Amino acid sequence: MTKDAGVSDDARSKTWTVLALLRWTTGHFNDHGIPTPRLDAEVLLAHVLGVRRLDLYLKFEQPVMSAERAQYRELISRRVSERVPVSILVGEKEFWSRSFRVTSDVLTPRPDTETLVEAALDRMVDSDRPYRVLEIGTGSGAIALSLALERPSAQITATDVSPEALQIAHENAEELQVGDSVVFLEGSLFEPVSEPLFDLIVSNPPYVAEKDSAKLPAELKHEPAVALFGGMDGYRVLKPLAAEVAARLSPGGWVLLEMDPAQVETVAQWLADSGLSEVETLRDLAGRERVVVARRPDPLAVQQEEEPNALESQSANRGDSQEDVP
């Protein structure tokens, strides 16, 4: 451990086991206000040792060599002094039970976004159907690639304004062996998309208000501003997206958008005003309203529902007439 990390010379000379390092680092992180001290300590040490985090529990008494401790010290120092997120320090983040490469060029996938993936899969119930899916603002590709892995027959297009982000998404697609399942396009909103209609459109767009930037955790400065901020009020992307999405959905198609809980009511109303139906909100893992869902009405489906009702009504009327005859 280095003096930057707050370790004395006596501590430096002792034998450091996995458990001893975890205990010391957890306390050090806690003293410096790291929100998840034990988890961060475990993820960083597992990365240095080249093992799974859970494997650390089988190696508590294993000594950690000086070269490994030196690497660990560097990560600890950057986590504390620079507030670099653990995902960027180790270069990956688990999402939907899979590992995705992340860098400072992409937004780190959050657990709350799994709500969006789960809701999308619930609306793609036929695993053999070639659903036409569009993701706007794919970043690392976590959403699009998770859908591709769960629904192999789906035809998925994913866009982003950042060529650097698209490169990371391409790499993740190849690593997860779904490189042929997703088409990546560079551009804003629907601009790069030639296909007119989609069965499902999903997006976790930039929605943080720039006016709130001073209140944000220091870790967010290491993630791309273009993926975080949606203008001064947070609606720079959400508003045109809500306005244009109805025209890009096939009849009966769904749109699912992630956003700040404070934006849910406004965006839900925009979608309803655009002519979409079945508007509802879904809660994230913490119980906060996080995803707005809406559907383009399908006139054919409505007609098919109305026809049996009309026949039943005619039959009932005929029955009434017959009962009136003496």
C-alpha positions in Angstrom: 0.0 0.0 0.0 1.3 3.5 -0.7 1.4 6.5 1.5 -1.2 8.0 -0.8 -3.5 5.3 0.3 -2.8 6.0 4.0 -0.8 2.9 4.9 2.1 3.1 7.4 5.5 1.5 6.9 4.6 -1.2 9.6 1.5 -2.1 7.7 3.5 -2.2 4.5 5.8 -4.9 5.9 3.1 -7.2 7.2 1.7 -10.2 5.4 -1.4 -9.1 3.7 -4.0 -11.8 3.1 -7.1 -11.4 0.9 -9.3 -10.9 4.0 -6.9 -8.4 5.6 -6.8 -6.3 2.4 -10.6 -6.3 2.1 -11.0 -5.2 5.7 -8.5 -2.4 5.4 -9.8 -1.2 2.0 -13.4 -1.3 3.2 -12.5 0.9 6.1 -10.5 3.2 3.9 -13.3 3.6 1.4 -15.8 4.2 4.2 -13.6 6.9 5.7 -13.6 8.7 2.3 -17.3 8.5 1.7 -17.3 5.8 -1.0 -21.0 4.7 -1.2 -20.4 0.9 -1.4 -17.1 0.4 0.3 -17.0 -3.4 0.7 -18.4 -4.1 -2.8 -15.9 -1.8 -4.4 -13.0 -3.4 -2.4 -14.1 -6.9 -3.5 -14.5 -6.0 -7.2 -11.2 -4.3 -7.4 -9.3 -7.1 -5.6 -11.0 -9.8 -7.7 -9.9 -7.9 -10.8 -6.3 -7.7 -9.7 -6.2 -11.4 -8.8 -8.0 -12.4 -11.9 -10.8 -14.3 -10.1 -14.5 -13.9 -9.7 -15.6 -11.8 -6.8 -17.3 -14.7 -5.0 -14.1 -16.7 -5.3 -12.5 -14.3 -2.9 -14.5 -15.9 -0.1 -12.6 -19.2 -0.7 -9.2 -17.4 -0.6 -9.5 -15.3 2.6 -6.3 -16.6 4.0 -4.3 -16.5 0.8 -1.4 -14.0 0.9 -1.5 -11.3 -1.8 1.9 -10.7 -3.4 3.6 -7.4 -3.5 3.2 -6.9 -7.3 -0.6 -7.5 -6.9 -0.8 -5.2 -3.9 1.0 -2.4 -5.9 -1.7 -2.7 -8.6 -4.4 -2.8 -6.0 -3.0 0.3 -4.3 -3.1 2.2 -7.6 -6.8 1.3 -8.1 -7.6 2.3 -4.5 -5.9 5.6 -4.9 -7.8 6.5 -8.1 -11.1 5.4 -6.6 -10.6 7.7 -3.6 -8.7 10.7 -5.0 -10.2 10.9 -8.5 -13.6 9.2 -7.7 -13.2 7.0 -10.8 -16.0 4.5 -10.9 -15.1 0.9 -10.3 -16.6 -0.1 -13.6 -14.1 2.1 -15.5 -11.2 1.1 -13.3 -11.7 -2.6 -14.1 -13.1 -1.9 -17.6 -16.3 -3.9 -17.3 -19.7 -4.0 -15.7 -22.2 -6.8 -15.2 -25.6 -6.3 -16.7 -28.4 -8.8 -17.2 -26.0 -11.5 -15.8 -23.4 -10.8 -18.5 -20.2 -8.8 -18.5 -20.0 -5.7 -20.8 -16.8 -3.8 -21.6 -17.1 -0.1 -20.5 -14.8 2.9 -20.7 -15.2 6.6 -20.1 -16.7 6.8 -23.7 -19.9 5.1 -22.6 -22.4 5.3 -19.8 -21.9 2.5 -17.3 -25.0 0.2 -17.4 -27.1 0.6 -14.2 -29.1 -2.1 -12.5 -32.3 0.0 -12.8 -32.0 -0.3 -16.6 -32.7 -4.0 -16.3 -36.3 -2.9 -15.7 -36.3 -1.6 -19.3 -34.9 -4.9 -20.6 -37.4 -7.0 -18.7 -40.3 -4.9 -19.9 -39.2 -5.2 -23.5 -38.9 -8.9 -23.3 -42.4 -9.1 -21.8 -43.6 -7.5 -25.0 -41.6 -9.9 -27.2 -43.3 -13.1 -26.0 -42.8 -15.2 -29.2 -39.1 -16.1 -29.1 -39.3 -17.3 -32.8 -40.8 -14.1 -34.2 -38.5 -11.7 -36.1 -39.4 -8.6 -34.1 -38.1 -5.4 -35.6 -36.4 -3.6 -32.7 -34.8 -0.2 -32.5 -32.7 1.1 -29.6 -31.8 4.8 -29.6 -28.7 5.8 -27.7 -27.1 2.3 -27.3 -23.9 3.3 -25.6 -22.1 0.1 -24.6 -24.9 -1.9 -26.3 -26.0 -3.4 -23.0 -29.8 -3.1 -23.8 -29.7 -4.1 -27.5 -27.3 -7.0 -26.9 -29.3 -8.3 -24.0 -32.4 -8.4 -26.1 -30.5 -10.1 -28.9 -29.3 -12.8 -26.6 -32.7 -13.4 -25.2 -34.6 -13.2 -28.5 -32.2 -14.5 -31.2 -34.8 -14.1 -34.0 -35.2 -10.4 -33.4 -33.9 -8.0 -36.0 -32.3 -5.3 -33.9 -30.9 -1.9 -34.9 -29.0 0.3 -32.4 -28.0 3.9 -32.8 -25.7 6.4 -31.1 -24.3 9.8 -31.8 -20.9 8.8 -30.5 -18.5 6.8 -32.8 -16.5 5.9 -29.7 -19.5 4.4 -28.0 -20.4 2.4 -31.1 -16.9 1.0 -31.2 -17.4 -0.3 -27.6 -20.8 -1.7 -28.6 -19.3 -3.5 -31.6 -16.6 -5.0 -29.3 -19.2 -6.2 -26.8 -21.3 -7.7 -29.6 -18.3 -9.7 -30.8 -17.4 -10.8 -27.3 -20.9 -12.0 -26.6 -21.1 -13.7 -30.1 -24.0 -11.7 -31.4 -22.1 -9.5 -33.8 -24.4 -10.6 -36.7 -27.6 -10.0 -34.7 -27.4 -6.2 -34.2 -26.9 -3.4 -36.8 -25.2 -0.4 -35.3 -25.7 3.0 -36.9 -24.3 6.4 -36.1 -26.7 9.4 -35.8 -29.3 11.2 -33.7 -32.7 9.8 -32.9 -34.3 8.4 -36.1 -32.0 10.2 -38.5 -29.7 7.2 -39.4 -32.6 4.7 -39.6 -34.0 3.7 -43.1 -36.5 1.1 -41.9 -39.9 2.9 -41.6 -41.6 1.0 -38.8 -40.6 -1.0 -35.7 -42.4 -3.4 -33.4 -40.4 -2.2 -30.4 -38.5 1.0 -29.8 -36.5 1.3 -26.6 -34.2 4.0 -25.2 -32.4 5.1 -22.2 -31.6 8.6 -23.5 -29.7 11.4 -21.8 -32.2 12.9 -19.3 -30.2 14.5 -16.5 -30.9 18.3 -16.3 -27.7 20.4 -16.7 -29.0 22.8 -14.1 -28.7 19.9 -11.6 -25.1 19.1 -12.5 -23.6 20.5 -9.3 -25.6 18.1 -7.2 -24.4 14.9 -9.0 -21.9 12.4 -7.6 -18.3 13.1 -8.5 -18.1 9.7 -10.3 -20.3 11.0 -13.1 -17.6 13.3 -14.4 -15.9 10.2 -15.7 -18.8 9.3 -17.9 -19.6 11.0 -21.2 -21.7 14.2 -20.8 -23.4 13.5 -24.1 -24.9 10.3 -22.7 -25.9 12.0 -19.4 -27.3 15.4 -20.0 -30.5 16.3 -21.8 -30.1 20.1 -21.9 -30.8 22.5 -19.1 -34.2 20.9 -18.2 -33.3 17.3 -19.1 -35.9 17.1 -22.0 -33.7 17.9 -25.0 -33.8 14.4 -26.3 -36.9 13.1 -24.5 -39.2 15.7 -26.0 -38.5 15.1 -29.7 -38.3 11.4 -29.1 -41.8 11.4 -27.6 -43.1 13.5 -30.4 -41.7 11.4 -33.3 -41.9 7.9 -32.0 -45.6 7.2 -32.8 -44.9 7.6 -36.5 -42.1 5.0 -36.3 -44.1 2.2 -34.6 -45.9 -0.5 -36.5 -49.5 -1.0 -35.5 -49.6 -2.6 -32.1 -45.9 -1.7 -31.6 -44.5 -0.6 -28.2 -42.2 2.2 -27.1 -40.3 1.9 -23.7 -38.3 4.9 -22.4 -36.2 5.2 -19.3 -36.0 8.5 -17.4 -35.8 10.3 -14.1 -38.9 9.7 -11.9 -39.6 13.4 -11.9 -40.0 13.3 -15.7 -42.4 10.3 -15.9 -45.7 12.2 -15.7 -44.7 14.8 -18.3 -43.4 12.2 -20.9 -46.4 9.9 -20.3 -48.7 12.8 -21.2 -46.6 13.6 -24.3 -47.0 10.0 -25.5 -50.7 10.0 -24.9 -51.1 13.3 -26.7 -49.2 11.8 -29.7 -52.0 9.2 -30.1 -50.4 6.3 -28.3 -52.5 4.2 -26.0 -52.0 1.8 -23.0 -49.6 4.3 -21.4 -48.2 3.1 -18.1 -45.2 3.5 -15.9 -43.0 0.9 -14.4 -40.9 1.0 -11.2 -37.2 0.2 -10.9 -35.5 -2.0 -8.3 -35.8 0.8 -5.7 -39.5 1.2 -6.3 -39.2 4.5 -8.2 -41.2 5.2 -11.4 -38.5 4.8 -14.0 -39.9 3.6 -17.3 -42.8 4.8 -19.4 -44.4 2.4 -21.8 -46.9 3.1 -24.6 -48.4 1.4 -27.6 -49.5 2.4 -31.1 -53.1 1.3 -31.5 -53.8 -1.5 -34.0 -57.0 -0.7 -35.9 -57.2 -4.3 -37.3 -57.0 -5.8 -33.8 -59.7 -3.4 -32.6 -61.9 -4.3 -35.5 -61.4 -8.0 -34.8 -62.4 -7.5 -31.2 -65.5 -5.5 -32.2 -66.8 -8.0 -34.7 -67.6 -10.8 -32.2 -69.3 -8.3 -30.0 -71.4 -7.1 -32.9 -72.4 -10.7 -33.8 -73.4 -11.4 -30.2 -75.5 -8.2 -30.1 -77.3 -9.2 -33.4 -77.9 -12.7 -32.0 -79.3 -11.3 -28.8 -81.6 -9.0 -30.8 -82.9 -11.8 -33.0 -83.6 -13.8 -29.8 -85.6 -11.0 -28.3 -87.6 -10.7 -31.5 -88.5 -14.4 -31.5 -89.7 -14.3 -27.9 -92.1 -11.5 -28.9 -93.9 -13.7 -31.4 -96.9 -15.5 -30.0 
